[in-house]
Amino acid sequence: MHKEEFSKHIALLHNITQKDAHDVIDIFTSSVIDAMKQGKEISLVGFGHFTIGKIPARTGRNPRTGATLNIPAYNQPKFKVGQKLKDAVNPSR
């Protein structure tokens, strides 16, 4: 489901305009990005947990040439699914 389809889904489900639903999505995603940029973790009980994993620097290899290259350390955003969401997509459990 793309953003447009998702905003239509939200609008129909919650009886709001599609523009309002689009704005809600934008507010949520920009807020998550901003908080994680500041190094904060976000926990939405039942839905999931947004965290930041620290990936250390390492040496890699170019598959075409075989030359070694240095890959710098970076932060990897992660999402761990909450139990309520797991149960919703696995109703037979």
N, C-alpha and C positions, 0 to 999 in steps of 0.2 A: 504494500500500500504506500503510495507516494504522499507527499505532504498535502497536496490538494485533496486527494481522496480522504486522507485522515481528517482534514479540517471539515470536510462535508460530513464525515461520520460523527465527529464531535458536535457539529451544529445540529444534526438531526437528533442525536442522543440526548442533548441537553437543552434543546429548544432555544438556541441562540443563532445569531447570524453567522454565516461562513467567515466573514471578515473578523468577527470577534473570536471565533475558534482559531483562525489563522494567527491572530495576535496572541492568544493564549499559548500556542505552540512556540511562537517566537520568544515570548517572555520566558517560558520554561527553559528552552534550550540555551538562550543567552545567559540566563542566570546560572545554569549548571556550568557552562563554559567559564564564566567569570569566577565562580567559587573555586573551581578546580585549578584555574590559572593562579589563584592565590594560595594553592596548596591545600585547600580544604577538602574533606571527604563529605559526601552527602548520603544520608541513610533515610530511605522512605520505607518505613516498616510495612512489610507485606509485598511491596513492589520490588525493591532491590537496593543495592548499595553501590554508589559510585566511588571508586578509589583511584589512587595514583600508584602505579608500580614503578620502582626505580630500576632501570635497565643499565647495568654497568658498561663501561667502554670495553670494546673487544676488537680483536683483529679478524677481518673478514677476507674473502677471496673473490676476485672478479671471475665469474664462471667462464667468460669468453677467453680472457687472456691468462688467467691463473695468477695474476699479480695480486699481492697482498695489499690491503688497505685498512686504515684505522677507522673504526666506526665509533664515534663519540658516545658518551653516556647520554641517556635521555629519559624523560618521564613518559610512561605509557598509561593512558587512561584505561580503567577497567570497570566492568559492570558485573556484579554478582546478583543473580536473580533471587528474589524473595519467595518465601513459601506460598503466599497467597497467589502470586502470579504463576508459579509452578503448578499449583492445584487447578488453576483456571484453564490452563492449556492441556492438562492431563486429567480429565474428569473421571476416568476409570480407576484412578489410583486410590 
